[in-house]
């Protein structure tokens, strides 16, 4: 699956844990930018700039591109910055 994921960043409530006081959450929001040619080759339907299995826009692309690389138990994790979490 080399080349499928163009970029990613953790978002949503889990991302807030990195920037503020910990809060209980059971979900993990991950914004994943996929290579569109992969979607076409594998038969996923497109609608405007979206692949139906994943929806994103220019703000999401900017949020992922500028994500901070933080540490989670010794593992580097890309996390969407607080100003983008508010906007998204």
HTML snippet that shows the backbone in 3Dmol.js (N, CA, C, O; Angstrom):
<script src="https://3Dmol.org/build/3Dmol-min.js"></script>
<div id="view" style="width:600px;height:400px;position:relative"></div>
<script>
const pdb = `
ATOM      1  N   UNK A   1       0.829  -1.181   0.000  1.00  0.00           N
ATOM      2  CA  UNK A   1       0.000   0.000   0.000  1.00  0.00           C
ATOM      3  C   UNK A   1       0.875   1.248   0.000  1.00  0.00           C
ATOM      4  O   UNK A   1       0.464   2.302   0.484  1.00  0.00           O
ATOM      5  N   UNK A   2       2.029   1.129  -0.520  1.00  0.00           N
ATOM      6  CA  UNK A   2       2.960   2.249  -0.569  1.00  0.00           C
ATOM      7  C   UNK A   2       2.385   3.386  -1.396  1.00  0.00           C
ATOM      8  O   UNK A   2       1.910   3.163  -2.510  1.00  0.00           O
ATOM      9  N   UNK A   3       2.421   4.606  -0.862  1.00  0.00           N
ATOM     10  CA  UNK A   3       1.931   5.758  -1.588  1.00  0.00           C
ATOM     11  C   UNK A   3       0.452   6.031  -1.437  1.00  0.00           C
ATOM     12  O   UNK A   3      -0.056   6.960  -2.067  1.00  0.00           O
ATOM     13  N   UNK A   4      -0.262   5.267  -0.632  1.00  0.00           N
ATOM     14  CA  UNK A   4      -1.698   5.472  -0.460  1.00  0.00           C
ATOM     15  C   UNK A   4      -1.962   6.684   0.431  1.00  0.00           C
ATOM     16  O   UNK A   4      -2.778   7.539   0.089  1.00  0.00           O
ATOM     17  N   UNK A   5      -1.283   6.760   1.556  1.00  0.00           N
ATOM     18  CA  UNK A   5      -1.465   7.865   2.493  1.00  0.00           C
ATOM     19  C   UNK A   5      -0.460   8.959   2.159  1.00  0.00           C
ATOM     20  O   UNK A   5       0.750   8.755   2.258  1.00  0.00           O
ATOM     21  N   UNK A   6      -0.972  10.123   1.763  1.00  0.00           N
ATOM     22  CA  UNK A   6      -0.097  11.243   1.440  1.00  0.00           C
ATOM     23  C   UNK A   6       0.369  11.954   2.710  1.00  0.00           C
ATOM     24  O   UNK A   6       1.513  12.405   2.781  1.00  0.00           O
ATOM     25  N   UNK A   7      -0.508  12.059   3.714  1.00  0.00           N
ATOM     26  CA  UNK A   7      -0.173  12.717   4.973  1.00  0.00           C
ATOM     27  C   UNK A   7      -1.267  12.394   5.979  1.00  0.00           C
ATOM     28  O   UNK A   7      -2.344  11.941   5.592  1.00  0.00           O
ATOM     29  N   UNK A   8      -1.009  12.619   7.272  1.00  0.00           N
ATOM     30  CA  UNK A   8      -2.016  12.368   8.296  1.00  0.00           C
ATOM     31  C   UNK A   8      -1.738  13.256   9.504  1.00  0.00           C
ATOM     32  O   UNK A   8      -0.640  13.791   9.659  1.00  0.00           O
ATOM     33  N   UNK A   9      -2.754  13.406  10.360  1.00  0.00           N
ATOM     34  CA  UNK A   9      -2.588  14.056  11.652  1.00  0.00           C
ATOM     35  C   UNK A   9      -3.752  13.644  12.544  1.00  0.00           C
ATOM     36  O   UNK A   9      -4.867  13.440  12.063  1.00  0.00           O
ATOM     37  N   UNK A  10      -3.491  13.522  13.842  1.00  0.00           N
ATOM     38  CA  UNK A  10      -4.530  13.220  14.821  1.00  0.00           C
ATOM     39  C   UNK A  10      -5.348  14.483  15.041  1.00  0.00           C
ATOM     40  O   UNK A  10      -4.784  15.570  15.167  1.00  0.00           O
ATOM     41  N   UNK A  11      -6.665  14.357  15.088  1.00  0.00           N
ATOM     42  CA  UNK A  11      -7.553  15.489  15.308  1.00  0.00           C
ATOM     43  C   UNK A  11      -8.581  15.167  16.373  1.00  0.00           C
ATOM     44  O   UNK A  11      -8.473  14.153  17.061  1.00  0.00           O
ATOM     45  N   UNK A  12      -9.567  16.016  16.509  1.00  0.00           N
ATOM     46  CA  UNK A  12     -10.667  15.791  17.437  1.00  0.00           C
ATOM     47  C   UNK A  12     -10.257  15.850  18.897  1.00  0.00           C
ATOM     48  O   UNK A  12      -9.265  16.486  19.255  1.00  0.00           O
ATOM     49  N   UNK A  13     -11.032  15.179  19.732  1.00  0.00           N
ATOM     50  CA  UNK A  13     -10.823  15.223  21.177  1.00  0.00           C
ATOM     51  C   UNK A  13      -9.458  14.680  21.589  1.00  0.00           C
ATOM     52  O   UNK A  13      -8.851  15.187  22.532  1.00  0.00           O
ATOM     53  N   UNK A  14      -8.971  13.660  20.895  1.00  0.00           N
ATOM     54  CA  UNK A  14      -7.664  13.102  21.248  1.00  0.00           C
ATOM     55  C   UNK A  14      -6.557  14.117  21.010  1.00  0.00           C
ATOM     56  O   UNK A  14      -5.599  14.169  21.780  1.00  0.00           O
ATOM     57  N   UNK A  15      -6.666  14.928  19.958  1.00  0.00           N
ATOM     58  CA  UNK A  15      -5.665  15.963  19.708  1.00  0.00           C
ATOM     59  C   UNK A  15      -5.678  17.006  20.818  1.00  0.00           C
ATOM     60  O   UNK A  15      -4.628  17.528  21.193  1.00  0.00           O
ATOM     61  N   UNK A  16      -6.857  17.311  21.343  1.00  0.00           N
ATOM     62  CA  UNK A  16      -6.946  18.286  22.436  1.00  0.00           C
ATOM     63  C   UNK A  16      -6.182  17.827  23.670  1.00  0.00           C
ATOM     64  O   UNK A  16      -5.684  18.655  24.433  1.00  0.00           O
ATOM     65  N   UNK A  17      -6.085  16.521  23.872  1.00  0.00           N
ATOM     66  CA  UNK A  17      -5.344  15.981  25.018  1.00  0.00           C
ATOM     67  C   UNK A  17      -3.881  16.431  24.973  1.00  0.00           C
ATOM     68  O   UNK A  17      -3.265  16.643  26.017  1.00  0.00           O
ATOM     69  N   UNK A  18      -3.329  16.575  23.779  1.00  0.00           N
ATOM     70  CA  UNK A  18      -1.944  17.018  23.647  1.00  0.00           C
ATOM     71  C   UNK A  18      -1.775  18.497  23.984  1.00  0.00           C
ATOM     72  O   UNK A  18      -0.693  18.919  24.392  1.00  0.00           O
ATOM     73  N   UNK A  19      -2.832  19.281  23.818  1.00  0.00           N
ATOM     74  CA  UNK A  19      -2.735  20.737  23.965  1.00  0.00           C
ATOM     75  C   UNK A  19      -3.361  21.280  25.247  1.00  0.00           C
ATOM     76  O   UNK A  19      -3.143  22.445  25.579  1.00  0.00           O
ATOM     77  N   UNK A  20      -4.124  20.481  25.971  1.00  0.00           N
ATOM     78  CA  UNK A  20      -4.818  20.976  27.160  1.00  0.00           C
ATOM     79  C   UNK A  20      -4.851  19.889  28.224  1.00  0.00           C
ATOM     80  O   UNK A  20      -4.129  18.895  28.146  1.00  0.00           O
ATOM     81  N   UNK A  21      -5.695  20.099  29.206  1.00  0.00           N
ATOM     82  CA  UNK A  21      -5.852  19.096  30.256  1.00  0.00           C
ATOM     83  C   UNK A  21      -6.463  17.823  29.663  1.00  0.00           C
ATOM     84  O   UNK A  21      -7.352  17.897  28.815  1.00  0.00           O
ATOM     85  N   UNK A  22      -5.991  16.668  30.106  1.00  0.00           N
ATOM     86  CA  UNK A  22      -6.565  15.410  29.607  1.00  0.00           C
ATOM     87  C   UNK A  22      -8.067  15.319  29.890  1.00  0.00           C
ATOM     88  O   UNK A  22      -8.538  15.714  30.956  1.00  0.00           O
ATOM     89  N   UNK A  23      -8.793  14.799  28.931  1.00  0.00           N
ATOM     90  CA  UNK A  23     -10.228  14.571  29.072  1.00  0.00           C
ATOM     91  C   UNK A  23     -10.523  13.144  28.639  1.00  0.00           C
ATOM     92  O   UNK A  23      -9.850  12.603  27.762  1.00  0.00           O
ATOM     93  N   UNK A  24     -11.527  12.535  29.253  1.00  0.00           N
ATOM     94  CA  UNK A  24     -11.856  11.167  28.828  1.00  0.00           C
ATOM     95  C   UNK A  24     -12.442  11.166  27.413  1.00  0.00           C
ATOM     96  O   UNK A  24     -13.348  11.940  27.103  1.00  0.00           O
ATOM     97  N   UNK A  25     -11.921  10.305  26.585  1.00  0.00           N
ATOM     98  CA  UNK A  25     -12.452  10.139  25.235  1.00  0.00           C
ATOM     99  C   UNK A  25     -12.199   8.703  24.789  1.00  0.00           C
ATOM    100  O   UNK A  25     -11.201   8.088  25.166  1.00  0.00           O
ATOM    101  N   UNK A  26     -13.101   8.191  23.996  1.00  0.00           N
ATOM    102  CA  UNK A  26     -12.969   6.816  23.526  1.00  0.00           C
ATOM    103  C   UNK A  26     -12.769   6.730  22.028  1.00  0.00           C
ATOM    104  O   UNK A  26     -12.697   5.637  21.466  1.00  0.00           O
ATOM    105  N   UNK A  27     -12.677   7.891  21.374  1.00  0.00           N
ATOM    106  CA  UNK A  27     -12.497   7.858  19.928  1.00  0.00           C
ATOM    107  C   UNK A  27     -11.167   8.494  19.548  1.00  0.00           C
ATOM    108  O   UNK A  27     -10.582   9.265  20.309  1.00  0.00           O
ATOM    109  N   UNK A  28     -10.719   8.158  18.379  1.00  0.00           N
ATOM    110  CA  UNK A  28      -9.484   8.715  17.847  1.00  0.00           C
ATOM    111  C   UNK A  28      -9.801   9.248  16.452  1.00  0.00           C
ATOM    112  O   UNK A  28     -10.068   8.479  15.529  1.00  0.00           O
ATOM    113  N   UNK A  29      -9.770  10.575  16.310  1.00  0.00           N
ATOM    114  CA  UNK A  29     -10.001  11.185  15.012  1.00  0.00           C
ATOM    115  C   UNK A  29      -8.679  11.323  14.281  1.00  0.00           C
ATOM    116  O   UNK A  29      -7.763  11.983  14.771  1.00  0.00           O
ATOM    117  N   UNK A  30      -8.572  10.714  13.128  1.00  0.00           N
ATOM    118  CA  UNK A  30      -7.358  10.810  12.327  1.00  0.00           C
ATOM    119  C   UNK A  30      -7.749  11.364  10.962  1.00  0.00           C
ATOM    120  O   UNK A  30      -8.575  10.785  10.256  1.00  0.00           O
ATOM    121  N   UNK A  31      -7.147  12.485  10.605  1.00  0.00           N
ATOM    122  CA  UNK A  31      -7.360  13.087   9.298  1.00  0.00           C
ATOM    123  C   UNK A  31      -6.296  12.506   8.370  1.00  0.00           C
ATOM    124  O   UNK A  31      -5.099  12.690   8.594  1.00  0.00           O
ATOM    125  N   UNK A  32      -6.735  11.811   7.337  1.00  0.00           N
ATOM    126  CA  UNK A  32      -5.819  11.149   6.412  1.00  0.00           C
ATOM    127  C   UNK A  32      -6.043  11.706   5.015  1.00  0.00           C
ATOM    128  O   UNK A  32      -7.163  11.707   4.503  1.00  0.00           O
ATOM    129  N   UNK A  33      -4.965  12.177   4.407  1.00  0.00           N
ATOM    130  CA  UNK A  33      -5.046  12.636   3.024  1.00  0.00           C
ATOM    131  C   UNK A  33      -4.554  11.506   2.131  1.00  0.00           C
ATOM    132  O   UNK A  33      -3.403  11.080   2.227  1.00  0.00           O
ATOM    133  N   UNK A  34      -5.432  11.031   1.270  1.00  0.00           N
ATOM    134  CA  UNK A  34      -5.109   9.920   0.383  1.00  0.00           C
ATOM    135  C   UNK A  34      -4.704  10.433  -0.990  1.00  0.00           C
ATOM    136  O   UNK A  34      -5.142  11.499  -1.422  1.00  0.00           O
ATOM    137  N   UNK A  35      -3.883   9.678  -1.655  1.00  0.00           N
ATOM    138  CA  UNK A  35      -3.542   9.982  -3.043  1.00  0.00           C
ATOM    139  C   UNK A  35      -4.762   9.651  -3.901  1.00  0.00           C
ATOM    140  O   UNK A  35      -5.214   8.507  -3.911  1.00  0.00           O
ATOM    141  N   UNK A  36      -5.303  10.645  -4.624  1.00  0.00           N
ATOM    142  CA  UNK A  36      -6.539  10.432  -5.377  1.00  0.00           C
ATOM    143  C   UNK A  36      -6.393   9.377  -6.455  1.00  0.00           C
ATOM    144  O   UNK A  36      -7.363   8.678  -6.748  1.00  0.00           O
ATOM    145  N   UNK A  37      -5.220   9.233  -7.058  1.00  0.00           N
ATOM    146  CA  UNK A  37      -5.069   8.217  -8.092  1.00  0.00           C
ATOM    147  C   UNK A  37      -5.263   6.824  -7.511  1.00  0.00           C
ATOM    148  O   UNK A  37      -5.740   5.927  -8.207  1.00  0.00           O
ATOM    149  N   UNK A  38      -4.902   6.629  -6.253  1.00  0.00           N
ATOM    150  CA  UNK A  38      -5.145   5.339  -5.599  1.00  0.00           C
ATOM    151  C   UNK A  38      -6.643   5.070  -5.533  1.00  0.00           C
ATOM    152  O   UNK A  38      -7.089   3.961  -5.829  1.00  0.00           O
ATOM    153  N   UNK A  39      -7.409   6.063  -5.153  1.00  0.00           N
ATOM    154  CA  UNK A  39      -8.859   5.893  -5.034  1.00  0.00           C
ATOM    155  C   UNK A  39      -9.470   5.521  -6.382  1.00  0.00           C
ATOM    156  O   UNK A  39     -10.313   4.627  -6.458  1.00  0.00           O
ATOM    157  N   UNK A  40      -9.054   6.192  -7.423  1.00  0.00           N
ATOM    158  CA  UNK A  40      -9.579   5.884  -8.751  1.00  0.00           C
ATOM    159  C   UNK A  40      -9.224   4.469  -9.181  1.00  0.00           C
ATOM    160  O   UNK A  40     -10.053   3.751  -9.740  1.00  0.00           O
ATOM    161  N   UNK A  41      -7.982   4.075  -8.916  1.00  0.00           N
ATOM    162  CA  UNK A  41      -7.541   2.730  -9.304  1.00  0.00           C
ATOM    163  C   UNK A  41      -8.291   1.646  -8.555  1.00  0.00           C
ATOM    164  O   UNK A  41      -8.495   0.554  -9.084  1.00  0.00           O
ATOM    165  N   UNK A  42      -8.704   1.936  -7.324  1.00  0.00           N
ATOM    166  CA  UNK A  42      -9.365   0.918  -6.507  1.00  0.00           C
ATOM    167  C   UNK A  42     -10.882   1.012  -6.534  1.00  0.00           C
ATOM    168  O   UNK A  42     -11.560   0.243  -5.853  1.00  0.00           O
ATOM    169  N   UNK A  43     -11.431   1.954  -7.322  1.00  0.00           N
ATOM    170  CA  UNK A  43     -12.867   2.001  -7.534  1.00  0.00           C
ATOM    171  C   UNK A  43     -13.670   2.818  -6.541  1.00  0.00           C
ATOM    172  O   UNK A  43     -14.897   2.725  -6.543  1.00  0.00           O
ATOM    173  N   UNK A  44     -13.033   3.616  -5.690  1.00  0.00           N
ATOM    174  CA  UNK A  44     -13.798   4.456  -4.773  1.00  0.00           C
ATOM    175  C   UNK A  44     -14.391   5.630  -5.538  1.00  0.00           C
ATOM    176  O   UNK A  44     -13.737   6.213  -6.403  1.00  0.00           O
ATOM    177  N   UNK A  45     -15.621   5.970  -5.218  1.00  0.00           N
ATOM    178  CA  UNK A  45     -16.340   7.042  -5.891  1.00  0.00           C
ATOM    179  C   UNK A  45     -15.864   8.399  -5.398  1.00  0.00           C
ATOM    180  O   UNK A  45     -15.645   8.589  -4.201  1.00  0.00           O
ATOM    181  N   UNK A  46     -15.704   9.346  -6.323  1.00  0.00           N
ATOM    182  CA  UNK A  46     -15.315  10.714  -5.993  1.00  0.00           C
ATOM    183  C   UNK A  46     -16.508  11.634  -6.111  1.00  0.00           C
ATOM    184  O   UNK A  46     -17.408  11.405  -6.919  1.00  0.00           O
ATOM    185  N   UNK A  47     -16.510  12.678  -5.295  1.00  0.00           N
ATOM    186  CA  UNK A  47     -17.514  13.732  -5.394  1.00  0.00           C
ATOM    187  C   UNK A  47     -16.787  15.047  -5.127  1.00  0.00           C
ATOM    188  O   UNK A  47     -16.393  15.327  -3.995  1.00  0.00           O
ATOM    189  N   UNK A  48     -16.612  15.847  -6.170  1.00  0.00           N
ATOM    190  CA  UNK A  48     -15.797  17.075  -6.102  1.00  0.00           C
ATOM    191  C   UNK A  48     -14.403  16.697  -5.627  1.00  0.00           C
ATOM    192  O   UNK A  48     -13.756  15.852  -6.246  1.00  0.00           O
ATOM    193  N   UNK A  49     -13.924  17.300  -4.543  1.00  0.00           N
ATOM    194  CA  UNK A  49     -12.589  16.977  -4.040  1.00  0.00           C
ATOM    195  C   UNK A  49     -12.601  15.832  -3.036  1.00  0.00           C
ATOM    196  O   UNK A  49     -11.588  15.578  -2.384  1.00  0.00           O
ATOM    197  N   UNK A  50     -13.718  15.142  -2.900  1.00  0.00           N
ATOM    198  CA  UNK A  50     -13.853  14.108  -1.884  1.00  0.00           C
ATOM    199  C   UNK A  50     -13.847  12.701  -2.461  1.00  0.00           C
ATOM    200  O   UNK A  50     -14.342  12.453  -3.560  1.00  0.00           O
ATOM    201  N   UNK A  51     -13.284  11.808  -1.702  1.00  0.00           N
ATOM    202  CA  UNK A  51     -13.479  10.375  -1.904  1.00  0.00           C
ATOM    203  C   UNK A  51     -14.520  10.011  -0.870  1.00  0.00           C
ATOM    204  O   UNK A  51     -14.394  10.407   0.289  1.00  0.00           O
ATOM    205  N   UNK A  52     -15.515   9.292  -1.240  1.00  0.00           N
ATOM    206  CA  UNK A  52     -16.645   9.077  -0.353  1.00  0.00           C
ATOM    207  C   UNK A  52     -16.248   8.425   0.977  1.00  0.00           C
ATOM    208  O   UNK A  52     -16.931   8.631   1.980  1.00  0.00           O
ATOM    209  N   UNK A  53     -15.178   7.656   1.007  1.00  0.00           N
ATOM    210  CA  UNK A  53     -14.742   7.069   2.270  1.00  0.00           C
ATOM    211  C   UNK A  53     -14.068   8.086   3.182  1.00  0.00           C
ATOM    212  O   UNK A  53     -13.843   7.803   4.358  1.00  0.00           O
ATOM    213  N   UNK A  54     -13.743   9.267   2.656  1.00  0.00           N
ATOM    214  CA  UNK A  54     -13.085  10.297   3.457  1.00  0.00           C
ATOM    215  C   UNK A  54     -13.408  11.666   2.878  1.00  0.00           C
ATOM    216  O   UNK A  54     -13.337  11.858   1.664  1.00  0.00           O
ATOM    217  N   UNK A  55     -13.759  12.608   3.724  1.00  0.00           N
ATOM    218  CA  UNK A  55     -14.110  13.945   3.271  1.00  0.00           C
ATOM    219  C   UNK A  55     -13.100  14.929   3.836  1.00  0.00           C
ATOM    220  O   UNK A  55     -12.808  14.911   5.032  1.00  0.00           O
ATOM    221  N   UNK A  56     -12.560  15.800   2.963  1.00  0.00           N
ATOM    222  CA  UNK A  56     -11.674  16.851   3.447  1.00  0.00           C
ATOM    223  C   UNK A  56     -11.757  18.070   2.544  1.00  0.00           C
ATOM    224  O   UNK A  56     -12.312  18.008   1.447  1.00  0.00           O
ATOM    225  N   UNK A  57     -11.205  19.166   3.009  1.00  0.00           N
ATOM    226  CA  UNK A  57     -11.207  20.412   2.245  1.00  0.00           C
ATOM    227  C   UNK A  57      -9.853  21.090   2.420  1.00  0.00           C
ATOM    228  O   UNK A  57      -8.944  20.510   3.013  1.00  0.00           O
ATOM    229  N   UNK A  58      -9.709  22.305   1.913  1.00  0.00           N
ATOM    230  CA  UNK A  58      -8.424  23.016   1.987  1.00  0.00           C
ATOM    231  C   UNK A  58      -7.995  23.266   3.424  1.00  0.00           C
ATOM    232  O   UNK A  58      -6.803  23.209   3.728  1.00  0.00           O
ATOM    233  N   UNK A  59      -8.951  23.544   4.320  1.00  0.00           N
ATOM    234  CA  UNK A  59      -8.602  23.764   5.722  1.00  0.00           C
ATOM    235  C   UNK A  59      -8.024  22.498   6.340  1.00  0.00           C
ATOM    236  O   UNK A  59      -7.053  22.566   7.094  1.00  0.00           O
ATOM    237  N   UNK A  60      -8.611  21.344   6.029  1.00  0.00           N
ATOM    238  CA  UNK A  60      -8.080  20.074   6.527  1.00  0.00           C
ATOM    239  C   UNK A  60      -6.687  19.838   5.967  1.00  0.00           C
ATOM    240  O   UNK A  60      -5.790  19.411   6.695  1.00  0.00           O
ATOM    241  N   UNK A  61      -6.494  20.113   4.672  1.00  0.00           N
ATOM    242  CA  UNK A  61      -5.172  19.931   4.068  1.00  0.00           C
ATOM    243  C   UNK A  61      -4.135  20.803   4.768  1.00  0.00           C
ATOM    244  O   UNK A  61      -3.023  20.351   5.044  1.00  0.00           O
ATOM    245  N   UNK A  62      -4.498  22.056   5.055  1.00  0.00           N
ATOM    246  CA  UNK A  62      -3.582  22.968   5.745  1.00  0.00           C
ATOM    247  C   UNK A  62      -3.326  22.501   7.181  1.00  0.00           C
ATOM    248  O   UNK A  62      -2.196  22.571   7.666  1.00  0.00           O
ATOM    249  N   UNK A  63      -4.369  22.028   7.854  1.00  0.00           N
ATOM    250  CA  UNK A  63      -4.232  21.549   9.229  1.00  0.00           C
ATOM    251  C   UNK A  63      -3.296  20.344   9.300  1.00  0.00           C
ATOM    252  O   UNK A  63      -2.459  20.258  10.198  1.00  0.00           O
ATOM    253  N   UNK A  64      -3.436  19.426   8.369  1.00  0.00           N
ATOM    254  CA  UNK A  64      -2.575  18.245   8.337  1.00  0.00           C
ATOM    255  C   UNK A  64      -1.144  18.630   7.977  1.00  0.00           C
ATOM    256  O   UNK A  64      -0.191  18.141   8.584  1.00  0.00           O
ATOM    257  N   UNK A  65      -1.001  19.502   6.995  1.00  0.00           N
ATOM    258  CA  UNK A  65       0.338  19.908   6.555  1.00  0.00           C
ATOM    259  C   UNK A  65       1.116  20.620   7.659  1.00  0.00           C
ATOM    260  O   UNK A  65       2.339  20.500   7.729  1.00  0.00           O
ATOM    261  N   UNK A  66       0.422  21.356   8.514  1.00  0.00           N
ATOM    262  CA  UNK A  66       1.108  22.107   9.572  1.00  0.00           C
ATOM    263  C   UNK A  66       1.019  21.432  10.936  1.00  0.00           C
ATOM    264  O   UNK A  66       1.300  22.061  11.957  1.00  0.00           O
ATOM    265  N   UNK A  67       0.632  20.164  10.964  1.00  0.00           N
ATOM    266  CA  UNK A  67       0.509  19.439  12.232  1.00  0.00           C
ATOM    267  C   UNK A  67       1.846  19.393  12.967  1.00  0.00           C
ATOM    268  O   UNK A  67       2.912  19.357  12.353  1.00  0.00           O
ATOM    269  N   UNK A  68       1.760  19.396  14.286  1.00  0.00           N
ATOM    270  CA  UNK A  68       2.961  19.308  15.123  1.00  0.00           C
ATOM    271  C   UNK A  68       3.327  17.842  15.312  1.00  0.00           C
ATOM    272  O   UNK A  68       2.450  16.988  15.450  1.00  0.00           O
ATOM    273  N   UNK A  69       4.618  17.556  15.318  1.00  0.00           N
ATOM    274  CA  UNK A  69       5.060  16.198  15.629  1.00  0.00           C
ATOM    275  C   UNK A  69       5.359  16.159  17.123  1.00  0.00           C
ATOM    276  O   UNK A  69       6.311  16.779  17.597  1.00  0.00           O
ATOM    277  N   UNK A  70       4.533  15.422  17.854  1.00  0.00           N
ATOM    278  CA  UNK A  70       4.642  15.328  19.304  1.00  0.00           C
ATOM    279  C   UNK A  70       4.978  13.904  19.701  1.00  0.00           C
ATOM    280  O   UNK A  70       4.967  12.999  18.867  1.00  0.00           O
ATOM    281  N   UNK A  71       5.274  13.711  20.965  1.00  0.00           N
ATOM    282  CA  UNK A  71       5.650  12.401  21.480  1.00  0.00           C
ATOM    283  C   UNK A  71       4.479  11.775  22.233  1.00  0.00           C
ATOM    284  O   UNK A  71       3.862  12.426  23.076  1.00  0.00           O
ATOM    285  N   UNK A  72       4.175  10.529  21.934  1.00  0.00           N
ATOM    286  CA  UNK A  72       3.190   9.767  22.685  1.00  0.00           C
ATOM    287  C   UNK A  72       3.836   8.460  23.104  1.00  0.00           C
ATOM    288  O   UNK A  72       3.968   7.533  22.305  1.00  0.00           O
ATOM    289  N   UNK A  73       4.235   8.396  24.363  1.00  0.00           N
ATOM    290  CA  UNK A  73       4.874   7.199  24.926  1.00  0.00           C
ATOM    291  C   UNK A  73       6.043   6.727  24.065  1.00  0.00           C
ATOM    292  O   UNK A  73       6.186   5.537  23.789  1.00  0.00           O
ATOM    293  N   UNK A  74       6.882   7.687  23.644  1.00  0.00           N
ATOM    294  CA  UNK A  74       8.079   7.357  22.883  1.00  0.00           C
ATOM    295  C   UNK A  74       7.887   7.252  21.380  1.00  0.00           C
ATOM    296  O   UNK A  74       8.848   7.004  20.652  1.00  0.00           O
ATOM    297  N   UNK A  75       6.655   7.437  20.904  1.00  0.00           N
ATOM    298  CA  UNK A  75       6.373   7.348  19.471  1.00  0.00           C
ATOM    299  C   UNK A  75       6.031   8.732  18.938  1.00  0.00           C
ATOM    300  O   UNK A  75       5.223   9.436  19.544  1.00  0.00           O
ATOM    301  N   UNK A  76       6.623   9.139  17.825  1.00  0.00           N
ATOM    302  CA  UNK A  76       6.243  10.419  17.238  1.00  0.00           C
ATOM    303  C   UNK A  76       4.840  10.335  16.628  1.00  0.00           C
ATOM    304  O   UNK A  76       4.512   9.385  15.918  1.00  0.00           O
ATOM    305  N   UNK A  77       4.028  11.343  16.919  1.00  0.00           N
ATOM    306  CA  UNK A  77       2.651  11.392  16.430  1.00  0.00           C
ATOM    307  C   UNK A  77       2.390  12.787  15.873  1.00  0.00           C
ATOM    308  O   UNK A  77       2.694  13.784  16.527  1.00  0.00           O
ATOM    309  N   UNK A  78       1.830  12.861  14.673  1.00  0.00           N
ATOM    310  CA  UNK A  78       1.467  14.155  14.088  1.00  0.00           C
ATOM    311  C   UNK A  78       0.092  14.545  14.621  1.00  0.00           C
ATOM    312  O   UNK A  78      -0.869  13.786  14.498  1.00  0.00           O
ATOM    313  N   UNK A  79       0.006  15.751  15.223  1.00  0.00           N
ATOM    314  CA  UNK A  79      -1.218  16.192  15.883  1.00  0.00           C
ATOM    315  C   UNK A  79      -1.630  17.559  15.326  1.00  0.00           C
ATOM    316  O   UNK A  79      -0.810  18.473  15.236  1.00  0.00           O
ATOM    317  N   UNK A  80      -2.895  17.685  14.957  1.00  0.00           N
ATOM    318  CA  UNK A  80      -3.423  18.956  14.464  1.00  0.00           C
ATOM    319  C   UNK A  80      -3.320  20.003  15.568  1.00  0.00           C
ATOM    320  O   UNK A  80      -3.647  19.737  16.725  1.00  0.00           O
ATOM    321  N   UNK A  81      -2.861  21.194  15.194  1.00  0.00           N
ATOM    322  CA  UNK A  81      -2.649  22.284  16.152  1.00  0.00           C
ATOM    323  C   UNK A  81      -3.999  22.844  16.637  1.00  0.00           C
ATOM    324  O   UNK A  81      -4.999  22.764  15.924  1.00  0.00           O
ATOM    325  N   UNK A  82      -4.018  23.418  17.870  1.00  0.00           N
ATOM    326  CA  UNK A  82      -5.268  23.880  18.482  1.00  0.00           C
ATOM    327  C   UNK A  82      -6.069  24.860  17.620  1.00  0.00           C
ATOM    328  O   UNK A  82      -7.295  24.762  17.563  1.00  0.00           O
ATOM    329  N   UNK A  83      -5.402  25.796  16.954  1.00  0.00           N
ATOM    330  CA  UNK A  83      -6.146  26.777  16.157  1.00  0.00           C
ATOM    331  C   UNK A  83      -6.931  26.108  15.020  1.00  0.00           C
ATOM    332  O   UNK A  83      -7.998  26.586  14.634  1.00  0.00           O
ATOM    333  N   UNK A  84      -6.403  25.012  14.492  1.00  0.00           N
ATOM    334  CA  UNK A  84      -7.128  24.275  13.444  1.00  0.00           C
ATOM    335  C   UNK A  84      -8.228  23.422  14.057  1.00  0.00           C
ATOM    336  O   UNK A  84      -9.284  23.257  13.447  1.00  0.00           O
ATOM    337  N   UNK A  85      -8.008  22.879  15.244  1.00  0.00           N
ATOM    338  CA  UNK A  85      -9.062  22.106  15.912  1.00  0.00           C
ATOM    339  C   UNK A  85     -10.285  22.972  16.138  1.00  0.00           C
ATOM    340  O   UNK A  85     -11.415  22.515  15.966  1.00  0.00           O
ATOM    341  N   UNK A  86     -10.065  24.219  16.523  1.00  0.00           N
ATOM    342  CA  UNK A  86     -11.183  25.142  16.747  1.00  0.00           C
ATOM    343  C   UNK A  86     -11.904  25.413  15.428  1.00  0.00           C
ATOM    344  O   UNK A  86     -13.134  25.391  15.373  1.00  0.00           O
ATOM    345  N   UNK A  87     -11.138  25.668  14.366  1.00  0.00           N
ATOM    346  CA  UNK A  87     -11.741  25.981  13.069  1.00  0.00           C
ATOM    347  C   UNK A  87     -12.461  24.791  12.451  1.00  0.00           C
ATOM    348  O   UNK A  87     -13.482  24.954  11.782  1.00  0.00           O
ATOM    349  N   UNK A  88     -11.933  23.603  12.675  1.00  0.00           N
ATOM    350  CA  UNK A  88     -12.552  22.413  12.084  1.00  0.00           C
ATOM    351  C   UNK A  88     -13.783  21.990  12.857  1.00  0.00           C
ATOM    352  O   UNK A  88     -14.429  21.005  12.499  1.00  0.00           O
TER     353      UNK A  88
END
`;
const viewer = $3Dmol.createViewer("view");
viewer.addModel(pdb, "pdb");
viewer.setStyle({}, {cartoon: {color: "spectrum"}});
viewer.zoomTo();
viewer.render();
</script>
